[in-house]
Amino acid sequence: MSDIAVTMLILAIVVLAFVTNRIPVGLIALGASLALYATGILDLGQTFAGFGDPAVILIASLFVVAEGLDSSGLTAWTGQRLIASGGGSSRTLTIIIMLVVAVLAALISVNGAVAALLPVVVVIATKMSIASARLLLPLAFGAHAGSLLTLTGSPVNVIMSELAEEETGRAFGFFEFGLVGVPIVAGTILITVLFGNRLIPARIPTTLSSDLGDHARTLLTQFGDAQPFGRVRVLSGSPLIGKTEAEIVFEAPSAVSLIAIQSPSQRGPRDPAAPIRVGDVLILQGTPTAIRSVSDDSKLEGVGTSTVATNWATLDAEYGVAEIVIPPRSRAIGDPVWPGMVTESGDLIVVAIQRGGENVGDQTELRLEAGDILLVQGRWDDLDQNLRDPSVMVVDAPDQIRRQAAPIGRRAYTALIVLVLMVIALATGIMPPAVAGLLAAGAMVLTRVVSIEKAHRSIQWTTVLLVGGMIPVSTAITQTGAADLIATGIVDIVGSFGPHIVMTALLVVTLIFGQLISNTATALIVAPIAISVAYELGVSPLPFLLGVAVVSAAAVLTPVATPANLMIMAPAGLQFGDYWKFGLPIMLLFLAVAALLVPVLFPF
């Protein structure tokens, strides 16, 4: 059997495996590469060359950068502020949501943008009595459109730009994708505004998202009662400086209790005998008037977004809270606990305890029982890490509380600076894109915007495996002559009608595959064929490659076409067939721009 026949057979099996969706796509891609090596089509270096490809390195780096923007709260905060400006008009709100998600997708990928805004959009839909599907489907499709605004919007953009540079010596610029992305975003919004309510069903969602935007007040009502909590910072000149925890006694119009002391500059448990220093934070309990009086007398200032009188314990950019329940058969049952207790790790403080719906008194020690509710406080990262313990049940995930309720802090501004510098580097071309991406990802870790553990978890290894495994497949399609053979066949059939028709035919094939299998895999399969078709016709491959990038983003007819589509399915209450009704005119828009506008911008 010839190399072409073997390659085409492997390709057919790969496509069938993608369509059936019974095997993880990463394993399919790896299996394809190994099959090409086992049959002698590729040597060992070519088989694994995809994982050292600059495109793969850039894609992996962008996941870390996106995690920095997201974990710092910047993406959620931006979405909340802009979406809130939509007022009471559902039409205005829809336009703002689509613009915001388009810009975010251009910077941090489609999936990241949709994941960041999905909880906010669901809550807003509930508050405004709008069917969530009528905001979530535009959210997903707006993200697909926005992915074409910049180079970083999609792995496909990165791949097509790299192929363009290899073939012609001219890569697509960072903002050059916007030449087609802007009209696509505008057209997608216009279709949504004009026909969205007719084409998107108002279904009841199967899952609901909690509104945690006012979480601080909710917990104050539940745990604080008449004696709320406050966090205060020790200022220079405070009479408390140099004292130990046991030596602090407050005199106020009413009693103020010291729950705990935190040293923000210190990790791990704080020594109770350690003297108080400038910058230490005290968690107090008492009436707002009493806490304010103590703060004035002891030179303390409120920590958070408002005054001591109204800012209840614990919610700010760095520190948060979590409400946990002791479940039956928990190994924690019987453990001693009291308000102000520091956990074994030294990272969390037990701020309050309830049993049977009643608050446990200050400094009262008791043995944990099933059903007890504890309010614990600590750094957001520490809450995420420590509350994975199966012996406790977390009521609301700390990460979800942080995204909706916490103000942005220093890390958000650091993340924004890193993003701006990366965009400047990519836009000006002063360094290779992969280098710019790696430097930005490294900066996110070094500045502690993203921990090294979160950086590892943030990389979508399925995408990395998919791209790294499918690049050798593209190499084999080109190297064996399969791409030339397919290209010759296409040209023989429709070549007489000119490059516009040939390109349109190839784009239609790409569209069909993109609804059934990963759009990244589709692009990697079609790209070498598109290049060969262009050379067979004697024209530039640039319009073909950009056209493939455009229609690859039009994966809008099925929920399985992209993770973003699937992500909104349950919160929107959508069914499999709901996507194509709204997606069909959107897909035709993408095709029209790819077939008509791209050849104008990049002539054959």
C-alpha positions in Angstrom: 0.0 0.0 0.0 1.4 3.4 -0.9 2.2 6.1 1.7 -0.7 8.2 0.4 -3.1 5.4 0.8 -1.8 4.6 4.4 -2.0 8.3 5.3 -5.5 8.7 4.0 -6.6 5.5 5.8 -5.2 6.8 9.1 -6.8 10.2 8.5 -10.2 8.5 7.8 -10.0 6.6 11.0 -9.0 9.7 12.9 -12.0 11.7 11.6 -14.4 8.8 12.4 -13.0 8.6 15.9 -13.5 12.4 16.3 -17.1 12.1 15.1 -18.1 9.2 17.3 -16.6 11.1 20.3 -15.9 7.8 22.2 -12.2 8.4 22.7 -10.7 11.6 24.2 -9.5 13.9 21.4 -6.0 14.1 22.8 -5.6 10.4 22.6 -6.9 10.3 19.1 -4.3 12.9 18.0 -1.5 11.0 19.8 -2.7 7.7 18.3 -2.6 9.2 14.8 1.0 10.4 15.3 2.1 7.0 16.6 0.3 5.2 13.7 2.2 7.4 11.2 5.4 6.5 12.9 4.6 2.8 13.2 3.8 2.6 9.4 7.1 4.4 8.5 5.4 7.5 7.1 7.1 9.7 9.7 10.4 9.3 11.5 10.7 9.7 15.3 11.6 13.4 15.2 8.6 14.3 12.9 6.3 12.2 15.1 6.9 14.4 18.1 7.8 17.6 16.4 4.4 19.1 17.1 5.1 19.3 20.8 8.1 21.5 20.2 6.3 23.7 17.7 6.3 27.4 18.6 2.5 27.4 18.0 2.0 24.8 20.7 4.3 26.7 23.1 2.4 30.0 22.5 -1.0 28.3 23.0 0.1 26.7 26.3 1.5 30.1 27.5 -1.8 31.9 26.6 -3.7 29.5 29.0 -1.5 30.7 31.9 -1.9 34.3 30.9 -5.7 33.8 30.8 -5.6 32.2 34.2 -3.8 35.2 35.6 -6.6 37.6 34.3 -9.3 35.3 35.6 -7.9 34.3 39.0 -7.0 37.9 39.8 -10.7 38.7 39.3 -10.0 41.1 36.4 -12.2 39.4 33.8 -15.2 38.9 36.1 -14.9 42.5 37.4 -14.7 43.9 33.9 -17.7 41.9 32.8 -19.7 42.9 35.9 -19.0 46.6 35.4 -19.7 46.7 31.7 -22.8 44.5 31.8 -24.2 46.5 34.7 -24.1 49.5 32.4 -26.8 47.9 30.2 -29.5 49.2 32.5 -32.9 47.6 32.2 -32.9 47.1 28.4 -32.5 43.5 27.4 -31.4 44.6 23.9 -28.7 46.9 25.2 -27.6 44.3 27.7 -27.3 41.7 24.9 -25.1 44.0 22.8 -22.9 44.8 25.8 -22.5 41.2 26.7 -21.5 40.3 23.2 -19.0 43.1 22.9 -17.4 42.3 26.3 -17.1 38.6 25.5 -15.7 39.3 22.0 -12.9 41.5 23.5 -12.2 38.9 26.2 -12.1 36.1 23.7 -9.7 38.0 21.5 -7.3 38.2 24.5 -7.8 35.0 26.5 -9.6 32.5 24.2 -13.2 31.6 23.6 -13.5 29.0 26.4 -11.9 31.3 28.9 -14.1 34.3 28.1 -17.3 32.3 28.2 -16.3 30.6 31.5 -15.5 33.9 33.1 -18.7 35.6 32.2 -21.2 32.7 32.3 -22.0 33.0 36.1 -22.4 36.8 35.8 -24.7 36.5 32.8 -26.9 33.8 34.4 -27.4 35.9 37.5 -28.2 39.0 35.5 -30.7 37.0 33.4 -32.4 35.8 36.6 -32.5 39.4 38.1 -34.0 40.8 34.9 -36.4 37.9 34.3 -34.9 37.1 30.9 -34.6 33.5 29.7 -30.9 32.7 30.3 -30.7 31.0 26.8 -31.3 34.4 25.2 -28.2 35.8 26.8 -26.0 32.7 26.9 -26.3 31.6 23.3 -25.3 35.2 22.2 -22.5 35.0 24.8 -21.0 31.8 23.2 -21.5 32.9 19.6 -20.1 36.4 20.4 -17.0 34.7 21.8 -16.6 32.7 18.6 -16.8 36.0 16.6 -14.4 37.8 18.9 -11.8 35.0 18.5 -11.1 36.5 15.1 -10.2 40.0 16.4 -6.6 39.1 17.3 -3.9 36.5 16.9 -4.4 35.2 20.4 -8.2 34.6 20.0 -7.8 31.0 19.0 -5.2 28.2 18.5 -6.4 28.1 14.9 -5.3 31.7 14.4 -1.8 30.9 15.8 -1.5 27.8 13.6 -2.6 29.6 10.4 -0.3 32.6 11.1 2.7 30.2 11.5 1.8 28.3 8.3 1.5 31.6 6.4 5.0 32.6 7.5 6.4 29.2 6.6 4.9 29.3 3.1 5.2 33.0 2.2 7.5 34.5 4.7 4.6 36.7 5.9 2.7 35.9 9.1 -0.6 37.4 9.9 -0.2 40.4 12.3 -1.6 40.5 15.8 -4.5 42.8 14.9 -4.7 41.8 11.2 -7.3 39.2 12.0 -9.5 42.2 13.1 -9.9 43.1 9.4 -12.3 40.2 9.2 -13.1 39.9 12.9 -14.7 43.4 13.3 -17.3 42.9 10.5 -18.1 39.4 11.8 -18.6 40.7 15.4 -20.8 43.5 14.1 -22.8 41.2 11.9 -23.2 38.6 14.7 -24.5 41.3 17.0 -26.9 42.6 14.3 -28.3 39.1 13.7 -28.8 38.6 17.4 -30.6 41.9 17.9 -32.9 41.5 14.9 -33.7 37.8 15.1 -32.4 36.5 18.5 -35.8 36.4 20.3 -37.3 34.5 17.3 -34.6 32.0 16.9 -33.5 31.3 20.5 -36.0 29.4 22.6 -36.9 30.6 26.2 -36.3 27.3 27.9 -36.0 26.6 31.7 -32.4 25.8 32.6 -31.5 22.5 34.2 -29.0 24.1 36.6 -29.1 27.4 38.4 -26.2 29.7 39.3 -26.1 31.4 42.7 -26.0 35.1 43.0 -23.0 35.7 45.3 -22.6 39.4 44.6 -24.0 40.4 48.0 -22.4 37.5 49.8 -20.8 39.6 52.5 -24.2 41.0 53.6 -25.8 37.5 53.5 -23.1 36.1 55.8 -23.4 39.1 58.1 -27.1 38.4 58.5 -26.5 34.7 59.2 -23.5 34.8 61.5 -23.1 38.4 62.7 -26.5 39.2 64.2 -26.1 42.2 66.5 -22.4 41.7 66.8 -20.9 41.8 63.3 -17.3 41.3 62.5 -14.7 43.8 61.2 -11.2 43.6 59.9 -8.8 46.4 60.9 -5.2 47.1 60.1 -2.6 48.3 62.6 -1.2 51.7 61.7 2.1 53.2 62.6 2.0 54.7 66.1 -0.7 52.3 67.3 -0.4 51.6 71.1 -1.0 47.9 70.2 2.4 47.6 68.5 4.7 45.3 70.5 1.9 43.7 72.5 1.1 40.0 72.2 -2.4 38.7 71.6 -2.9 37.9 75.3 -2.1 41.5 76.3 -4.7 43.2 74.2 -7.7 44.5 76.2 -10.2 46.9 74.5 -12.1 49.5 76.4 -15.2 50.7 74.5 -18.8 51.7 75.0 -19.7 48.0 74.5 -17.6 44.9 74.4 -15.3 44.2 71.4 -13.8 40.8 71.1 -10.5 40.0 69.4 -11.2 36.9 67.3 -7.8 36.5 65.6 -4.7 38.3 64.4 -3.3 37.9 60.8 0.1 38.9 59.5 -0.4 39.3 55.7 3.3 39.2 55.1 3.7 35.9 56.8 2.6 32.4 55.5 1.7 29.6 57.8 0.6 29.8 61.5 1.3 32.9 63.5 2.9 32.5 66.9 0.4 33.8 69.5 3.3 35.1 71.6 4.6 37.2 68.6 4.4 41.0 69.1 2.0 42.9 66.9 3.6 44.9 64.1 2.5 47.6 61.7 0.4 46.1 59.0 -1.0 43.2 61.0 -4.7 42.7 60.6 -7.1 42.1 63.6 -10.4 40.4 63.2 -12.8 42.0 65.8 -16.4 41.3 66.8 -18.6 43.9 68.3 -21.1 46.6 67.3 -20.0 48.9 64.5 -19.9 51.8 66.9 -17.7 50.0 69.3 -15.3 48.8 66.6 -15.1 52.3 65.3 -14.3 53.6 68.7 -11.6 51.0 69.3 -10.1 51.8 65.9 -10.0 55.5 66.6 -8.4 55.0 70.1 -5.9 52.3 68.9 -5.0 53.8 65.5 -6.5 51.1 63.4 -8.1 51.4 59.9 -10.7 49.3 58.2 -9.7 46.8 55.6 -11.8 46.3 52.5 -13.9 48.4 50.2 -15.8 50.4 52.8 -15.7 51.6 56.4 -15.3 49.4 59.5 -18.9 50.0 60.4 -20.2 48.4 57.2 -17.4 46.2 56.0 -17.9 42.8 57.6 -15.0 40.5 58.1 -12.9 39.2 55.6 -13.9 39.9 52.0 -11.3 41.8 50.1 -9.0 41.2 47.1 -6.6 38.9 49.1 -8.7 37.4 51.8 -12.1 35.6 51.6 -14.4 33.4 53.5 -16.0 30.0 53.1 -19.0 28.4 54.8 -18.5 24.7 55.5 -20.8 22.0 57.0 -19.6 19.0 58.9 -21.3 16.0 57.1 -22.3 12.7 58.7 -19.4 10.2 59.2 -16.9 13.0 58.8 -13.5 12.2 60.4 -13.6 15.8 61.8 -16.5 14.8 64.1 -15.3 15.1 67.7 -12.4 17.5 67.0 -12.2 20.5 69.3 -13.0 23.9 67.7 -13.7 27.5 68.9 -14.2 30.9 67.3 -10.7 32.4 66.6 -9.1 28.9 66.3 -6.3 28.6 63.6 -6.4 25.4 61.6 -3.6 22.9 61.6 -2.2 24.3 58.4 -2.0 27.8 59.9 -3.7 29.2 56.8 -7.3 29.5 57.9 -9.1 31.0 60.9 -12.5 29.8 62.3 -14.4 33.1 62.5 -17.8 31.8 63.7 -19.6 28.5 64.5 -23.3 27.6 64.4 -25.0 24.6 65.9 -28.7 24.1 65.4 -29.0 27.5 63.9 -27.5 29.3 66.9 -24.2 31.0 67.1 -21.6 29.6 69.5 -20.4 32.1 72.0 -17.0 33.9 71.8 -14.0 31.6 72.6 -16.4 28.8 73.5 -14.8 25.4 72.8 -16.9 22.5 71.6 -16.5 19.2 69.9 -17.7 19.1 66.3 -20.9 17.3 65.5 -22.5 16.4 62.2 -24.5 19.4 60.9 -22.3 22.0 62.6 -21.6 25.1 60.3 -18.3 26.8 60.4 -17.3 30.1 58.8 -13.5 30.1 58.0 -11.4 32.9 56.7 -8.1 33.1 54.9 -6.4 33.9 51.6 -8.4 32.9 48.6 -5.7 30.5 47.4 -5.5 28.9 50.9 -9.3 28.5 50.9 -9.2 26.7 47.6 -6.4 24.4 48.6 -7.4 23.5 52.2 -11.1 23.0 51.6 -10.7 20.1 49.2 -10.7 17.9 52.3 -13.5 15.3 51.9 -14.3 15.6 55.7 -16.1 18.9 55.1 -18.7 20.2 52.7 -18.3 23.6 51.2 -21.5 25.5 50.7 -20.3 28.0 48.1 -17.0 27.5 46.3 -14.5 30.2 47.4 -13.4 30.7 43.8 -17.0 31.4 42.8 -17.4 33.9 45.8 -14.2 35.6 44.8 -15.3 36.1 41.2 -18.6 37.6 42.1 -18.1 39.4 45.5 -14.5 40.3 46.0 -13.0 43.6 44.8 -10.0 43.5 42.5 -6.7 44.2 44.1 -3.0 44.5 43.3 -2.8 41.2 41.4 -5.4 42.4 39.0 -3.4 45.5 38.1 -0.2 43.4 37.8 -2.1 41.0 35.5 -3.3 43.9 33.3 0.2 45.3 33.0 1.5 41.8 31.9 -1.3 41.5 29.4 -0.6 45.0 27.9 3.1 44.3 27.6 2.4 40.9 25.9 0.0 42.5 23.4 2.6 45.2 22.6 5.2 42.6 22.0 2.9 40.5 19.8 1.6 43.5 17.9 5.0 45.1 17.2 6.7 41.8 16.4 9.8 42.8 18.5 10.1 39.1 19.5 8.7 35.8 18.3 5.1 35.2 19.5 6.1 32.1 21.4 8.8 34.0 23.3 6.4 36.8 24.1 3.8 34.3 25.4 6.4 32.5 27.6 7.6 35.7 29.1 4.1 36.8 29.9 3.2 33.4 31.5 6.5 33.5 33.5 5.7 37.0 34.7 2.3 35.9 35.9 4.0 33.2 38.0 6.9 35.3 39.2 4.6 38.2 40.3 2.4 35.6 42.2 -0.7 36.5 40.2 -0.8 32.7 39.4 0.7 30.1 41.6 2.8 27.4 39.9 0.1 24.8 40.8 -2.6 26.9 39.1 -0.4 27.5 36.1 -0.1 23.8 35.6 -3.8 23.3 36.1 -4.7 26.2 33.8 -3.1 24.7 30.7 -5.8 22.8 28.8 -3.7 19.7 28.0 -6.4 18.3 25.8 -5.8 21.3 23.4 -2.0 20.9 23.7 -2.2 17.2 22.9 -4.6 17.8 20.1 -2.5 20.4 18.4 0.8 18.7 19.1 -0.6 15.3 17.9 -2.3 16.7 14.8 0.7 18.7 13.5 2.4 15.5 12.4 -0.8 14.5 10.6 -0.6 17.7 8.7 3.0 17.0 7.9 2.2 13.5 6.7 -0.6 14.8 4.5 1.8 17.2 2.8 4.9 15.0 2.8 3.3 11.9 1.2 1.7 14.0 -1.5 -1.9 13.3 -0.2 -2.6 17.0 0.0 -1.4 17.5 -3.6 -3.6 14.6 -4.7 -6.7 16.0 -3.0 -5.9 19.5 -4.3 -5.6 18.2 -7.8 -9.0 16.5 -7.5 -10.7 19.6 -6.2 -9.1 21.8 -8.9 -10.1 19.2 -11.6 -13.7 19.4 -10.5 -14.2 23.1 -9.8 -11.0 24.7 -10.9 -12.4 26.0 -14.2 -14.7 28.3 -12.2 -11.8 30.2 -10.7 -10.1 30.5 -7.3 -13.1 32.1 -5.6 -15.3 29.1 -6.3 -12.5 26.6 -5.4 -11.9 28.4 -2.2 -15.6 28.5 -1.3 -15.9 24.8 -1.9 -13.0 24.1 0.4 -14.5 26.4 3.0 -17.8 24.6 2.9 -16.1 21.3 3.5 -14.2 22.9 6.5 -17.5 24.2 7.9 -19.1 20.8 7.8 -16.2 19.1 9.5 -16.0 21.9 12.1 -19.5 21.1 13.3 -18.6 17.5 14.0 -15.1 17.5 15.2 -12.8 20.0 16.9 -12.3 23.1 14.9 -8.6 23.0 15.7 -8.3 19.4 14.3 -10.4 20.5 11.3 -8.0 23.4 10.6 -4.9 21.2 10.9 -6.4 18.6 8.5 -7.6 21.2 5.9 -4.7 23.6 6.0 -2.2 21.5 4.0 -4.9 20.8 1.5 -5.7 24.5 1.2 -2.0 25.3 0.6 -1.7 22.7 -2.1 -4.9 23.9 -3.8 -3.5 27.5 -3.8 -0.2 26.3 -5.4 -2.1 24.1 -7.9 -4.1 27.2 -9.0 -0.9 29.3 -9.0 -2.3 31.8 -6.4 -1.2 33.0 -3.0 -2.1 30.6 -0.1 -2.7 33.6 2.3 -6.5 34.0 1.5 -7.0 30.3 1.7 -5.3 30.1 5.2 -7.2 33.1 6.5 -10.4 31.8 5.1 -9.9 28.5 6.9 -9.3 30.3 10.1 -12.5 32.3 9.7 -14.8 29.4 9.0 -13.1 27.2 11.7 -14.4 29.7 14.2 -18.0 29.2 12.9 -18.5 26.0 15.0 -22.0 27.1 16.0 -24.5 24.4 14.8 -24.0 21.8 17.5 -23.3 21.9 21.3 -20.3 19.5 20.8 -18.6 21.7 18.2 -16.6 23.5 20.9 -16.3 23.4 24.7 -17.9 26.9 24.9 -21.1 25.7 23.2 -21.3 22.7 25.6 -20.5 25.0 28.6 -23.7 27.0 28.3 -26.0 24.1 27.5 -27.2 23.2 31.0 -27.4 26.7 32.4 -29.4 27.8 29.4 -31.6 24.7 29.3 -30.8 24.2 25.7 -31.4 21.1 23.6 -29.2 19.7 20.9 -31.4 21.1 18.1 -31.6 24.6 19.5 -28.1 25.6 18.3 -28.6 25.3 14.5 -31.7 27.5 14.4 -29.7 30.5 15.7 -26.3 29.2 14.4 -27.2 28.9 10.8 -27.4 32.6 9.9 -24.3 33.2 12.0 -22.5 30.4 10.1 -23.5 31.9 6.7 -22.2 35.3 7.9 -18.8 33.7 8.6 -18.8 31.9 5.3 -19.7 35.1 3.4 -16.9 37.1 5.0 -14.4 34.3 4.4 -15.4 33.8 0.7 -16.1 37.4 -0.3 -14.1 39.8 2.0 -10.9 37.7 2.6 -9.9 37.6 -1.1 -10.3 41.4 -1.2 -8.1 42.0 1.8 -5.6 39.3 0.7 -5.8 39.0 -3.1 -5.1 35.8 -4.9 
